[in-house]
Each structure stands twice: as C-alpha cells, then as structure tokens.
Amino acid sequence: MNSQSHIAIDLGAGSGRIMLGVRQKNEIQLVEAARFNYAMKPVDGVLCWDYQGLLNNLIDALHVVCSKLDAAPQSISCDSWAQDFALLDADGKVCGEIVSYREQRTADMPQQIAAMISPEELQSRIGRKAAGSFSTLGQLKFLAEHEPNLLDRASILLHIADLIHYELCGNVVSNWALASVSQLMNIQTQCWDTEMLEKLQIPTHFLGKIASGKIIGQVNDSRFPAILQGVPVVSGVGHDTAAAFLAGDSAPDDFFLSLGTWAMLGHQHDTSKPFPDKTHPMGIFPGLWTAFRGLPGMWLQQQCIQHWKKQGSFHSYAAFDAAVDASDCKGIFDPTSPELFNPPDMPAAIQELCDQNHSEIPVTPGDFGKVINRSLAECYAQVARQYGQENELIVTGGGVNNAPLMKELSLRFPAIRKGPCEATALGNVKAQTAALS
C-alpha cells in the first residue's frame, strides 16, 4: 500500500476491523486489512466490555497490517458505536469498568430524569422528550445515583473511539458526532449542556473539549507499530452511523437506512424545527444533523447464528441464505420487542414472540432467517410510513449484502438504492482526507 493510504479503525458492538483507504482521483478505494473480535463479560453481575481484550487485539491487528505497508499512512482515525464510555482518572487510567449499553441496570433512568426535567424542556435541549435508558445521559444518571465516588474520581469522559485516539496520541478530545448522540449535548448551542446536567445532579467536571474533523495529535505510543509513530490522528466522524451517513452523499430529502448490528432509519433535519416524535438527533458534523430511529438490525440473525454454531448446526452463510430463500415459513413478530434486547436464547425468544402473535413458528435456520427478514423489513416500512416516506430508500452498510433481506425490502418500498457496503469505513476515510486538506 502506498503512502497515500489512510487507516480507518472501525469498531462495531462486538467486532472490529482495520480498513486501508486510498484516494485515487475522485474515488476512495477500500481494502479490509484485518478483522478482530472482542466481547462483553459479566463483572460482579454487570455486563461490561472486555476493553483490554479489545485494545490488545487492535494493537496486534495493527502490527499485522503495518508489517505489509511500504510507507507510513497519511493519517489514522477511529469510529465506534455510541453511548458507551470510559472514565479516566487523573493519571489517565481507566477507572472502573466500561459498562455495555446492553446492561439492564439503567432501565428506570428515563423515569427518574423525567421527574426532574419536563418533557418539553428536555426536547428543547436534547431533541427528545424522553432520555434513553442506555444513552450516555442515562448511564451517567445511574452512576450519579449509585456510584458517585466513581464520578468524583473521574478526570475525563471519553467515548470508545475517543478512547482509542487517546491510546494512540495521548490527547483527550471528545468527538462531536459521538457527543451529539450522547444526550449530553444541547442541540441548539451544540455544546455540553452543563446546565441540564446540574439540574439532574450529574457532575460535569469530566466533560472536555469537543472536536470534529480535526487533527488532534500524532501517534506517539511504543505499543503501536514503528511505522505509525508521528502519523496524524484525526478526530473525524467518530460515530459509526454518522460516518455511514457521510459516505452516502444523501440529499436533504433522501431517506436512508444504515443497516448493521443496529438499523438507523432517518433523514437530514433542520434543528430550528422540532424533531419528529420518537426520533433521535444525530449530528454528522457541526451544522449537519439528522433525525433517525434506532431499530433492530442484523443483531437478531447474528445471535441466532452464534447459537447454532455452538450447537454445531450452522455450516456456511451461503447455505444459510439458500435455506432462507427456500423457506416458506409465514411467521412474523415485532423485532422491537424488549424481550429481544439481549436474551440468553435468541431462537427461543423469537419462537415465543411468533407464538404470541399467532403466526407460524420457525423451526429450521432457514425458517428463522425468513421470519427475521420479513419482520425487520415490515418494521422499517411501518416506521418510514409514519414519517410520510414511501418512496426511494437508500440502504448502506453490511446489510446490503444480505440478499434475502434486500428482497424483503424491495417488496415494501417502490425503489431501493444500494449505497456503499463499507459505508462506515468510507465515511471515516472521507473525514480524514478532509481534515488533511
């Protein structure tokens, strides 16, 4: 790979990859250079991320990738899932655990927040009438109530991509796109809403500088490959879904579906107007906002496949797709059901919901795939209709490679336009090239 390359670290909620991007004329060519996994683990009964495992696997993957480079890349940047965060102490060490957004302990935080701030005031500040239970705001409210000493020890809060940037260059900077969906940012001032947090009795001393599309330092840590030392670290579009949106080059009236572990369905939005009911504000970069609904995505199928692999009954994705096409199972269920958030047995949970819905119960893996795809596509179509969108749908992300699901979508939308499969990495690299220009 030549010296015009950029390294995009793309961290999803369970697996990561390293992509190399090269701008050639007016196009960016992407190559997947490495992929690695990490997991959640229970710590004293709380579902947490194995961050040290994630970091070790990332460093190992970077060494493998960089051993094949003939010159240093022009820049490096990370994007990640949103909401989850680390708290660093005064010595720059992670204090406590990095709790997963799938941990259920914050379930009643929206009610506690609503008792302190009216829905109308909350909407004027964060764009929603209710806080999200697993949002950064919801998680911080829980800590303020139950672990205040941990917040007292904290010197800085960093979301996951920001934490990786810190590991690379030693500088603490909060990415604007990640801050925009944390529910800590005021959508009008586009700064941390310290006044709201003080009303909620949440400390604010650990909220730092926000940046977007900026070089924030250079790699200067010996754990990383020698060829990376001195390479600019860019805080670009740190939220994976925002990066995918940036890659899609959508127009103001376009309706898009970013389809990965989660599905994000939405469109551009003018923040001077109220956000549509049940949508979430998501900033791409200062001045560009979207209104989106967070919906279940490939998580349902991924969890079923993991279950079957443990049983030795899953053989290949090609065979699975063929079985899905061959199935005529008519089952359907509500994929937004809370029972599917993190069940111990996903296939059993889906069967139970189909039974409750008085629809055909899936039995074979092909049946499950058919039922999941039908249910997801119907869910997306219903939400689109709620917002008056019944025309073309732009689909980006790994889900565009799920042919059976794309077929179900084509039955419910008059036109489907496929965006880039590697949308998140493409948006990541686009933001890097813009920061360097």
C-alpha positions as a Markdown table, in Angstrom:
| # | Residue | x | y | z |
|---|---|---|---|---|
| 1 | Met | 0.0 | 0.0 | 0.0 |
| 2 | Asn | 1.4 | 3.4 | -1.0 |
| 3 | Ser | 2.0 | 6.5 | 1.1 |
| 4 | Gln | -1.4 | 7.9 | 0.1 |
| 5 | Ser | -3.2 | 5.5 | 2.4 |
| 6 | His | -5.3 | 6.2 | 5.4 |
| 7 | Ile | -6.1 | 3.8 | 8.2 |
| 8 | Ala | -9.7 | 3.5 | 9.4 |
| 9 | Ile | -10.3 | 1.7 | 12.6 |
| 10 | Asp | -14.0 | 0.7 | 12.6 |
| 11 | Leu | -15.3 | -0.7 | 15.9 |
| 12 | Gly | -18.7 | -2.2 | 16.0 |
| 13 | Ala | -20.5 | -3.6 | 19.0 |
| 14 | Gly | -18.7 | -6.9 | 19.1 |
| 15 | Ser | -16.1 | -6.9 | 16.3 |
| 16 | Gly | -13.6 | -4.5 | 14.8 |
| 17 | Arg | -11.7 | -4.2 | 11.6 |
| 18 | Ile | -8.9 | -2.2 | 10.1 |
| 19 | Met | -9.6 | -0.7 | 6.6 |
| 20 | Leu | -7.0 | 0.9 | 4.3 |
| 21 | Gly | -8.3 | 3.7 | 2.2 |
| 22 | Val | -6.6 | 5.3 | -0.8 |
| 23 | Arg | -7.9 | 8.3 | -2.7 |
| 24 | Gln | -7.5 | 7.7 | -6.5 |
| 25 | Lys | -8.6 | 10.7 | -8.5 |
| 26 | Asn | -12.2 | 11.4 | -7.2 |
| 27 | Glu | -12.7 | 8.0 | -5.6 |
| 28 | Ile | -11.6 | 6.3 | -2.4 |
| 29 | Gln | -10.6 | 2.6 | -2.7 |
| 30 | Leu | -11.0 | 0.5 | 0.4 |
| 31 | Val | -9.3 | -2.7 | 1.4 |
| 32 | Glu | -10.1 | -4.7 | 4.5 |
| 33 | Ala | -6.7 | -5.3 | 6.1 |
| 34 | Ala | -7.6 | -7.1 | 9.4 |
| 35 | Arg | -10.6 | -8.1 | 11.4 |
| 36 | Phe | -10.7 | -8.9 | 15.2 |
| 37 | Asn | -13.3 | -9.7 | 17.8 |
| 38 | Tyr | -14.0 | -8.7 | 21.4 |
| 39 | Ala | -16.7 | -9.5 | 23.8 |
| 40 | Met | -18.9 | -8.4 | 26.7 |
| 41 | Lys | -18.3 | -10.1 | 30.0 |
| 42 | Pro | -20.2 | -10.0 | 33.3 |
| 43 | Val | -18.2 | -8.3 | 36.1 |
| 44 | Asp | -19.9 | -8.6 | 39.5 |
| 45 | Gly | -23.2 | -9.2 | 37.7 |
| 46 | Val | -22.8 | -6.2 | 35.4 |
| 47 | Leu | -22.4 | -6.6 | 31.6 |
| 48 | Cys | -19.2 | -4.9 | 30.7 |
| 49 | Trp | -16.8 | -4.7 | 27.7 |
| 50 | Asp | -13.5 | -6.5 | 27.8 |
| 51 | Tyr | -11.7 | -3.3 | 26.9 |
| 52 | Gln | -8.2 | -4.7 | 27.5 |
| 53 | Gly | -9.0 | -7.6 | 25.2 |
| 54 | Leu | -10.3 | -5.1 | 22.5 |
| 55 | Leu | -7.2 | -3.0 | 22.8 |
| 56 | Asn | -4.8 | -5.9 | 22.7 |
| 57 | Asn | -6.5 | -7.4 | 19.6 |
| 58 | Leu | -6.5 | -3.9 | 17.9 |
| 59 | Ile | -2.7 | -3.5 | 18.6 |
| 60 | Asp | -2.0 | -7.0 | 17.3 |
| 61 | Ala | -4.0 | -6.3 | 14.2 |
| 62 | Leu | -2.3 | -3.0 | 13.5 |
| 63 | His | 1.1 | -4.7 | 13.7 |
| 64 | Val | 0.0 | -7.3 | 11.2 |
| 65 | Val | -1.4 | -4.6 | 8.8 |
| 66 | Cys | 1.6 | -2.3 | 9.2 |
| 67 | Ser | 4.1 | -5.1 | 8.5 |
| 68 | Lys | 2.7 | -5.1 | 4.9 |
| 69 | Leu | 3.0 | -1.3 | 4.4 |
| 70 | Asp | 5.8 | 0.1 | 2.3 |
| 71 | Ala | 5.4 | 3.6 | 3.8 |
| 72 | Ala | 3.7 | 5.3 | 6.7 |
| 73 | Pro | 0.0 | 6.2 | 6.1 |
| 74 | Gln | -1.1 | 9.8 | 5.9 |
| 75 | Ser | -3.4 | 9.5 | 8.9 |
| 76 | Ile | -5.3 | 7.3 | 11.2 |
| 77 | Ser | -8.8 | 7.6 | 12.7 |
| 78 | Cys | -11.3 | 5.5 | 14.7 |
| 79 | Asp | -15.1 | 5.3 | 14.6 |
| 80 | Ser | -17.2 | 3.3 | 17.0 |
| 81 | Trp | -20.6 | 2.6 | 18.3 |
| 82 | Ala | -22.1 | 5.3 | 20.5 |
| 83 | Gln | -23.2 | 5.8 | 24.1 |
| 84 | Asp | -20.7 | 3.6 | 26.0 |
| 85 | Phe | -17.7 | 5.4 | 27.5 |
| 86 | Ala | -14.7 | 5.2 | 29.8 |
| 87 | Leu | -13.9 | 7.4 | 32.7 |
| 88 | Leu | -10.2 | 8.2 | 33.1 |
| 89 | Asp | -8.6 | 9.2 | 36.4 |
| 90 | Ala | -6.1 | 12.0 | 37.0 |
| 91 | Asp | -3.3 | 9.6 | 35.9 |
| 92 | Gly | -5.0 | 8.8 | 32.6 |
| 93 | Lys | -6.0 | 5.3 | 33.6 |
| 94 | Val | -9.5 | 3.8 | 33.1 |
| 95 | Cys | -11.3 | 3.8 | 36.4 |
| 96 | Gly | -14.0 | 1.3 | 36.9 |
| 97 | Glu | -15.4 | -0.9 | 34.1 |
| 98 | Ile | -16.7 | 0.1 | 30.6 |
| 99 | Val | -20.3 | -0.9 | 31.0 |
| 100 | Ser | -22.2 | -2.1 | 27.9 |
| 101 | Tyr | -25.3 | -0.4 | 26.7 |
| 102 | Arg | -27.0 | -3.8 | 26.8 |
| 103 | Glu | -26.7 | -3.8 | 30.6 |
| 104 | Gln | -30.2 | -3.6 | 32.1 |
| 105 | Arg | -29.4 | -1.6 | 35.3 |
| 106 | Thr | -30.3 | 1.7 | 33.7 |
| 107 | Ala | -33.8 | 0.7 | 32.7 |
| 108 | Asp | -35.6 | 3.2 | 35.0 |
| 109 | Met | -33.3 | 6.2 | 34.4 |
| 110 | Pro | -35.7 | 7.8 | 31.9 |
| 111 | Gln | -38.4 | 7.9 | 34.6 |
| 112 | Gln | -36.0 | 9.4 | 37.1 |
| 113 | Ile | -34.9 | 12.1 | 34.6 |
| 114 | Ala | -38.5 | 12.9 | 33.6 |
| 115 | Ala | -39.3 | 13.5 | 37.3 |
| 116 | Met | -36.6 | 16.3 | 37.3 |
| 117 | Ile | -36.9 | 17.9 | 33.9 |
| 118 | Ser | -40.2 | 18.2 | 31.9 |
| 119 | Pro | -40.5 | 16.5 | 28.5 |
| 120 | Glu | -40.9 | 19.9 | 26.8 |
| 121 | Glu | -37.6 | 21.2 | 28.4 |
| 122 | Leu | -35.8 | 18.0 | 27.6 |
| 123 | Gln | -36.9 | 18.2 | 23.9 |
| 124 | Ser | -35.7 | 21.8 | 23.7 |
| 125 | Arg | -32.3 | 20.7 | 25.0 |
| 126 | Ile | -31.6 | 17.2 | 23.6 |
| 127 | Gly | -34.2 | 17.0 | 20.8 |
| 128 | Arg | -36.2 | 14.3 | 22.6 |
| 129 | Lys | -39.0 | 14.3 | 25.2 |
| 130 | Ala | -37.5 | 11.3 | 27.0 |
| 131 | Ala | -34.0 | 10.3 | 27.7 |
| 132 | Gly | -32.7 | 6.9 | 26.5 |
| 133 | Ser | -32.2 | 4.3 | 29.2 |
| 134 | Phe | -28.8 | 3.3 | 27.7 |
| 135 | Ser | -27.7 | 6.7 | 26.4 |
| 136 | Thr | -24.6 | 8.3 | 27.9 |
| 137 | Leu | -27.0 | 10.5 | 29.9 |
| 138 | Gly | -28.9 | 7.5 | 31.3 |
| 139 | Gln | -25.7 | 5.8 | 32.2 |
| 140 | Leu | -24.3 | 8.9 | 33.9 |
| 141 | Lys | -27.5 | 9.4 | 35.9 |
| 142 | Phe | -27.3 | 5.8 | 37.2 |
| 143 | Leu | -23.7 | 6.4 | 38.3 |
| 144 | Ala | -24.6 | 9.7 | 39.9 |
| 145 | Glu | -27.3 | 7.9 | 41.9 |
| 146 | His | -25.4 | 4.7 | 42.7 |
| 147 | Glu | -21.7 | 5.2 | 42.2 |
| 148 | Pro | -21.0 | 8.9 | 42.9 |
| 149 | Asn | -17.5 | 8.1 | 44.1 |
| 150 | Leu | -16.6 | 6.8 | 40.7 |
| 151 | Leu | -17.7 | 10.1 | 39.1 |
| 152 | Asp | -15.7 | 12.0 | 41.7 |
| 153 | Arg | -12.6 | 10.1 | 40.7 |
| 154 | Ala | -13.1 | 10.8 | 37.0 |
| 155 | Ser | -10.9 | 13.4 | 35.3 |
| 156 | Ile | -12.3 | 12.9 | 31.8 |
| 157 | Leu | -15.1 | 11.0 | 30.0 |
| 158 | Leu | -14.2 | 9.5 | 26.6 |
| 159 | His | -16.5 | 7.6 | 24.2 |
| 160 | Ile | -14.9 | 4.5 | 22.7 |
| 161 | Ala | -13.5 | 6.0 | 19.5 |
| 162 | Asp | -12.1 | 8.9 | 21.6 |
| 163 | Leu | -10.5 | 6.4 | 24.0 |
| 164 | Ile | -8.7 | 4.8 | 21.1 |
| 165 | His | -7.5 | 8.2 | 19.9 |
| 166 | Tyr | -6.2 | 8.8 | 23.4 |
| 167 | Glu | -4.3 | 5.5 | 23.3 |
| 168 | Leu | -2.8 | 6.5 | 20.0 |
| 169 | Cys | -1.7 | 10.0 | 20.7 |
| 170 | Gly | -2.2 | 10.7 | 24.4 |
| 171 | Asn | -4.6 | 13.6 | 23.9 |
| 172 | Val | -8.1 | 13.7 | 25.3 |
| 173 | Val | -10.7 | 15.1 | 22.9 |
| 174 | Ser | -14.4 | 14.3 | 22.6 |
| 175 | Asn | -15.6 | 13.7 | 19.0 |
| 176 | Trp | -18.5 | 16.0 | 18.0 |
| 177 | Ala | -20.6 | 13.2 | 16.3 |
| 178 | Leu | -20.4 | 11.0 | 19.3 |
| 179 | Ala | -21.2 | 13.9 | 21.6 |
| 180 | Ser | -24.2 | 14.7 | 19.5 |
| 181 | Val | -26.0 | 11.4 | 20.2 |
| 182 | Ser | -24.9 | 11.1 | 23.9 |
| 183 | Gln | -27.9 | 13.3 | 25.0 |
| 184 | Leu | -25.3 | 15.4 | 26.9 |
| 185 | Met | -25.2 | 18.0 | 24.1 |
| 186 | Asn | -27.6 | 20.9 | 23.7 |
| 187 | Ile | -28.8 | 20.7 | 20.1 |
| 188 | Gln | -29.1 | 24.5 | 19.8 |
| 189 | Thr | -25.8 | 25.5 | 21.3 |
| 190 | Gln | -24.0 | 22.3 | 20.1 |
| 191 | Cys | -22.0 | 22.3 | 23.4 |
| 192 | Trp | -22.2 | 20.2 | 26.5 |
| 193 | Asp | -25.5 | 21.1 | 28.3 |
| 194 | Thr | -23.9 | 21.6 | 31.7 |
| 195 | Glu | -27.0 | 23.5 | 33.0 |
| 196 | Met | -29.2 | 20.5 | 32.3 |
| 197 | Leu | -26.7 | 18.1 | 33.9 |
| 198 | Glu | -26.5 | 20.3 | 37.0 |
| 199 | Lys | -30.3 | 20.1 | 37.3 |
| 200 | Leu | -30.0 | 16.3 | 37.1 |
| 201 | Gln | -27.3 | 16.4 | 39.8 |
| 202 | Ile | -24.8 | 14.9 | 37.4 |
| 203 | Pro | -21.2 | 16.3 | 37.7 |
| 204 | Thr | -19.7 | 18.0 | 34.7 |
| 205 | His | -16.0 | 18.3 | 35.6 |
| 206 | Phe | -15.1 | 15.4 | 33.4 |
| 207 | Leu | -16.5 | 16.8 | 30.1 |
| 208 | Gly | -13.7 | 18.0 | 27.9 |
| 209 | Lys | -13.0 | 19.7 | 24.6 |
| 210 | Ile | -15.2 | 18.7 | 21.6 |
| 211 | Ala | -13.7 | 18.5 | 18.1 |
| 212 | Ser | -14.8 | 17.5 | 14.6 |
| 213 | Gly | -12.7 | 16.9 | 11.5 |
| 214 | Lys | -9.5 | 17.9 | 13.3 |
| 215 | Ile | -6.0 | 16.5 | 13.7 |
| 216 | Ile | -5.7 | 16.1 | 17.4 |
| 217 | Gly | -2.2 | 14.8 | 17.7 |
| 218 | Gln | 0.3 | 12.2 | 16.3 |
| 219 | Val | 0.8 | 8.6 | 17.2 |
| 220 | Asn | 3.4 | 8.5 | 20.0 |
| 221 | Asp | 3.0 | 5.3 | 21.9 |
| 222 | Ser | 5.5 | 2.5 | 21.5 |
| 223 | Arg | 2.8 | -0.2 | 21.8 |
| 224 | Phe | 1.8 | 0.7 | 18.2 |
| 225 | Pro | 3.9 | -0.2 | 15.1 |
| 226 | Ala | 7.1 | 1.9 | 14.5 |
| 227 | Ile | 5.8 | 3.0 | 11.0 |
| 228 | Leu | 2.8 | 4.7 | 12.7 |
| 229 | Gln | 4.9 | 6.9 | 15.0 |
| 230 | Gly | 4.3 | 10.5 | 14.1 |
| 231 | Val | 1.3 | 9.8 | 11.9 |
| 232 | Pro | -1.5 | 12.3 | 12.4 |
| 233 | Val | -4.5 | 11.1 | 14.5 |
| 234 | Val | -7.8 | 12.6 | 13.2 |
| 235 | Ser | -11.0 | 13.0 | 15.2 |
| 236 | Gly | -13.2 | 12.9 | 12.2 |
| 237 | Val | -16.8 | 11.5 | 12.3 |
| 238 | Gly | -16.4 | 9.2 | 15.3 |
| 239 | His | -19.9 | 7.7 | 15.4 |
| 240 | Asp | -20.1 | 4.7 | 13.1 |
| 241 | Thr | -23.6 | 5.5 | 11.9 |
| 242 | Ala | -22.7 | 9.2 | 11.2 |
| 243 | Ala | -19.7 | 8.0 | 9.2 |
| 244 | Ala | -22.0 | 5.8 | 7.2 |
| 245 | Phe | -24.3 | 8.7 | 6.5 |
| 246 | Leu | -21.4 | 10.8 | 5.4 |
| 247 | Ala | -20.4 | 8.1 | 2.9 |
| 248 | Gly | -23.9 | 8.0 | 1.3 |
| 249 | Asp | -23.8 | 11.5 | -0.1 |
| 250 | Ser | -27.5 | 11.8 | 0.5 |
| 251 | Ala | -29.6 | 14.9 | -0.4 |
| 252 | Pro | -31.7 | 16.7 | 2.2 |
| 253 | Asp | -34.9 | 14.9 | 1.2 |
| 254 | Asp | -33.4 | 11.4 | 1.0 |
| 255 | Phe | -34.4 | 8.7 | 3.4 |
| 256 | Phe | -31.6 | 6.3 | 4.4 |
| 257 | Leu | -31.2 | 3.1 | 6.2 |
| 258 | Ser | -27.8 | 2.3 | 7.7 |
| 259 | Leu | -28.1 | -1.5 | 8.2 |
| 260 | Gly | -25.6 | -3.2 | 10.5 |
| 261 | Thr | -25.9 | -4.7 | 14.0 |
| 262 | Trp | -28.4 | -1.9 | 14.6 |
| 263 | Ala | -30.5 | -0.3 | 11.9 |
| 264 | Met | -30.6 | 3.5 | 11.7 |
| 265 | Leu | -33.5 | 4.9 | 9.6 |
| 266 | Gly | -33.7 | 8.6 | 9.0 |
| 267 | His | -33.1 | 11.8 | 7.0 |
| 268 | Gln | -31.5 | 15.2 | 7.3 |
| 269 | His | -33.1 | 17.6 | 9.8 |
| 270 | Asp | -33.2 | 21.3 | 10.5 |
| 271 | Thr | -32.6 | 21.8 | 14.2 |
| 272 | Ser | -34.6 | 25.0 | 14.3 |
| 273 | Lys | -37.7 | 22.7 | 13.9 |
| 274 | Pro | -38.8 | 20.1 | 16.5 |
| 275 | Phe | -37.5 | 16.6 | 15.8 |
| 276 | Pro | -40.3 | 14.1 | 14.8 |
| 277 | Asp | -41.7 | 12.1 | 17.6 |
| 278 | Lys | -39.6 | 9.1 | 18.7 |
| 279 | Thr | -36.7 | 10.1 | 16.5 |
| 280 | His | -33.1 | 10.7 | 17.8 |
| 281 | Pro | -31.0 | 13.7 | 16.8 |
| 282 | Met | -27.7 | 12.6 | 15.3 |
| 283 | Gly | -25.1 | 15.1 | 14.2 |
| 284 | Ile | -22.7 | 14.3 | 11.4 |
| 285 | Phe | -20.6 | 17.4 | 11.8 |
| 286 | Pro | -21.4 | 20.9 | 13.1 |
| 287 | Gly | -24.3 | 22.3 | 11.0 |
| 288 | Leu | -25.5 | 18.9 | 9.6 |
| 289 | Trp | -28.0 | 17.0 | 11.7 |
| 290 | Thr | -30.2 | 14.0 | 11.0 |
| 291 | Ala | -33.4 | 12.7 | 12.7 |
| 292 | Phe | -33.3 | 8.9 | 12.9 |
| 293 | Arg | -34.9 | 6.0 | 14.6 |
| 294 | Gly | -32.7 | 3.3 | 16.1 |
| 295 | Leu | -34.2 | -0.1 | 15.2 |
| 296 | Pro | -33.0 | -3.7 | 15.5 |
| 297 | Gly | -30.7 | -4.8 | 12.7 |
| 298 | Met | -28.6 | -7.8 | 12.0 |
| 299 | Trp | -28.2 | -8.4 | 15.7 |
| 300 | Leu | -31.2 | -10.8 | 15.7 |
| 301 | Gln | -29.7 | -13.0 | 12.9 |
| 302 | Gln | -26.2 | -12.7 | 14.4 |
| 303 | Gln | -27.3 | -14.0 | 17.8 |
| 304 | Cys | -29.2 | -16.9 | 16.2 |
| 305 | Ile | -26.2 | -17.9 | 14.2 |
| 306 | Gln | -24.0 | -17.8 | 17.3 |
| 307 | His | -26.5 | -20.1 | 19.0 |
| 308 | Trp | -26.4 | -22.5 | 16.1 |
| 309 | Lys | -22.7 | -22.5 | 15.8 |
| 310 | Lys | -22.4 | -23.6 | 19.5 |
| 311 | Gln | -24.8 | -26.4 | 18.6 |
| 312 | Gly | -22.8 | -27.3 | 15.5 |
| 313 | Ser | -25.8 | -26.8 | 13.3 |
| 314 | Phe | -24.6 | -23.8 | 11.3 |
| 315 | His | -22.4 | -24.7 | 8.3 |
| 316 | Ser | -22.0 | -21.6 | 6.0 |
| 317 | Tyr | -23.6 | -18.3 | 5.2 |
| 318 | Ala | -24.1 | -19.4 | 1.6 |
| 319 | Ala | -26.1 | -22.5 | 2.7 |
| 320 | Phe | -28.0 | -20.3 | 5.2 |
| 321 | Asp | -29.0 | -17.8 | 2.5 |
| 322 | Ala | -30.2 | -20.6 | 0.3 |
| 323 | Ala | -32.2 | -22.1 | 3.1 |
| 324 | Val | -33.8 | -18.7 | 3.8 |
| 325 | Asp | -34.8 | -18.4 | 0.1 |
| 326 | Ala | -36.3 | -22.0 | 0.1 |
| 327 | Ser | -38.3 | -21.5 | 3.3 |
| 328 | Asp | -42.0 | -20.7 | 3.1 |
| 329 | Cys | -42.5 | -20.0 | 6.8 |
| 330 | Lys | -45.1 | -17.3 | 7.3 |
| 331 | Gly | -44.1 | -16.3 | 10.8 |
| 332 | Ile | -43.8 | -12.6 | 11.8 |
| 333 | Phe | -43.0 | -10.8 | 15.1 |
| 334 | Asp | -42.2 | -7.4 | 16.4 |
| 335 | Pro | -38.4 | -7.0 | 16.3 |
| 336 | Thr | -38.5 | -4.0 | 18.7 |
| 337 | Ser | -39.9 | -6.2 | 21.5 |
| 338 | Pro | -37.8 | -5.7 | 24.7 |
| 339 | Glu | -37.6 | -9.5 | 25.0 |
| 340 | Leu | -35.1 | -9.4 | 22.1 |
| 341 | Phe | -32.7 | -6.9 | 23.6 |
| 342 | Asn | -30.3 | -9.5 | 25.0 |
| 343 | Pro | -32.0 | -12.9 | 25.5 |
| 344 | Pro | -29.9 | -15.9 | 26.5 |
| 345 | Asp | -31.5 | -17.9 | 23.7 |
| 346 | Met | -32.4 | -15.7 | 20.7 |
| 347 | Pro | -34.1 | -18.5 | 18.6 |
| 348 | Ala | -36.3 | -19.5 | 21.6 |
| 349 | Ala | -37.2 | -15.8 | 22.2 |
| 350 | Ile | -38.3 | -15.4 | 18.5 |
| 351 | Gln | -40.4 | -18.6 | 18.6 |
| 352 | Glu | -42.2 | -17.3 | 21.7 |
| 353 | Leu | -43.0 | -14.0 | 20.1 |
| 354 | Cys | -44.3 | -15.7 | 16.9 |
| 355 | Asp | -46.5 | -17.9 | 19.1 |
| 356 | Gln | -47.8 | -14.9 | 21.0 |
| 357 | Asn | -48.5 | -13.2 | 17.6 |
| 358 | His | -50.5 | -16.3 | 16.5 |
| 359 | Ser | -48.2 | -16.7 | 13.5 |
| 360 | Glu | -46.2 | -19.7 | 12.2 |
| 361 | Ile | -43.4 | -20.7 | 14.5 |
| 362 | Pro | -40.0 | -21.1 | 12.7 |
| 363 | Val | -38.2 | -24.4 | 13.2 |
| 364 | Thr | -35.2 | -24.6 | 10.8 |
| 365 | Pro | -32.4 | -22.0 | 10.4 |
| 366 | Gly | -33.9 | -21.1 | 7.0 |
| 367 | Asp | -37.3 | -20.5 | 8.7 |
| 368 | Phe | -35.7 | -18.2 | 11.2 |
| 369 | Gly | -33.9 | -16.2 | 8.5 |
| 370 | Lys | -37.1 | -15.8 | 6.6 |
| 371 | Val | -39.1 | -14.7 | 9.6 |
| 372 | Ile | -36.4 | -12.3 | 10.8 |
| 373 | Asn | -36.0 | -10.7 | 7.4 |
| 374 | Arg | -39.8 | -10.3 | 6.9 |
| 375 | Ser | -40.2 | -8.9 | 10.4 |
| 376 | Leu | -37.3 | -6.4 | 10.0 |
| 377 | Ala | -38.5 | -5.2 | 6.6 |
| 378 | Glu | -42.1 | -4.7 | 7.8 |
| 379 | Cys | -40.8 | -2.8 | 10.8 |
| 380 | Tyr | -38.7 | -0.5 | 8.6 |
| 381 | Ala | -41.6 | 0.1 | 6.2 |
| 382 | Gln | -44.0 | 0.9 | 9.0 |
| 383 | Val | -41.6 | 3.5 | 10.5 |
| 384 | Ala | -41.0 | 5.0 | 7.1 |
| 385 | Arg | -44.7 | 5.4 | 6.6 |
| 386 | Gln | -45.1 | 7.1 | 10.0 |
| 387 | Tyr | -42.8 | 9.9 | 8.7 |
| 388 | Gly | -44.5 | 10.1 | 5.3 |
| 389 | Gln | -41.8 | 8.4 | 3.4 |
| 390 | Glu | -43.0 | 5.8 | 0.9 |
| 391 | Asn | -40.6 | 6.4 | -1.9 |
| 392 | Glu | -37.0 | 5.5 | -2.5 |
| 393 | Leu | -34.9 | 4.1 | 0.3 |
| 394 | Ile | -31.1 | 4.3 | 0.3 |
| 395 | Val | -29.5 | 1.4 | 2.1 |
| 396 | Thr | -25.9 | 1.4 | 3.3 |
| 397 | Gly | -23.8 | -0.8 | 5.4 |
| 398 | Gly | -23.1 | -4.6 | 5.7 |
| 399 | Gly | -26.8 | -5.3 | 5.4 |
| 400 | Val | -26.8 | -4.6 | 1.6 |
| 401 | Asn | -25.0 | -8.0 | 1.3 |
| 402 | Asn | -28.0 | -9.8 | 2.9 |
| 403 | Ala | -29.7 | -10.7 | -0.3 |
| 404 | Pro | -32.8 | -12.2 | 1.3 |
| 405 | Leu | -33.4 | -9.1 | 3.5 |
| 406 | Met | -32.9 | -6.8 | 0.5 |
| 407 | Lys | -35.5 | -8.8 | -1.4 |
| 408 | Glu | -38.0 | -8.3 | 1.5 |
| 409 | Leu | -37.3 | -4.6 | 1.5 |
| 410 | Ser | -37.9 | -4.4 | -2.3 |
| 411 | Leu | -41.4 | -5.8 | -1.7 |
| 412 | Arg | -42.2 | -2.9 | 0.6 |
| 413 | Phe | -40.5 | 0.1 | -1.0 |
| 414 | Pro | -41.1 | 1.3 | -4.6 |
| 415 | Ala | -37.4 | 1.8 | -5.1 |
| 416 | Ile | -34.2 | 0.6 | -3.3 |
| 417 | Arg | -30.9 | 2.3 | -3.9 |
| 418 | Lys | -27.9 | 0.4 | -2.7 |
| 419 | Gly | -25.2 | 2.6 | -1.1 |
| 420 | Pro | -21.7 | 1.5 | -0.2 |
| 421 | Cys | -21.4 | -1.7 | 1.8 |
| 422 | Glu | -18.3 | -0.3 | 3.5 |
| 423 | Ala | -20.1 | 2.9 | 4.3 |
| 424 | Thr | -18.7 | 3.4 | 7.8 |
| 425 | Ala | -15.1 | 3.0 | 6.7 |
| 426 | Leu | -15.7 | 5.1 | 3.7 |
| 427 | Gly | -17.1 | 8.0 | 5.8 |
| 428 | Asn | -14.2 | 7.6 | 8.2 |
| 429 | Val | -11.6 | 8.0 | 5.4 |
| 430 | Lys | -13.5 | 10.8 | 3.8 |
| 431 | Ala | -13.4 | 12.7 | 7.1 |
| 432 | Gln | -9.6 | 12.0 | 7.3 |
| 433 | Thr | -8.9 | 13.4 | 3.9 |
| 434 | Ala | -11.0 | 16.5 | 4.6 |
| 435 | Ala | -9.1 | 17.1 | 7.8 |
| 436 | Leu | -5.8 | 16.9 | 6.0 |
| 437 | Ser | -6.8 | 19.1 | 3.1 |
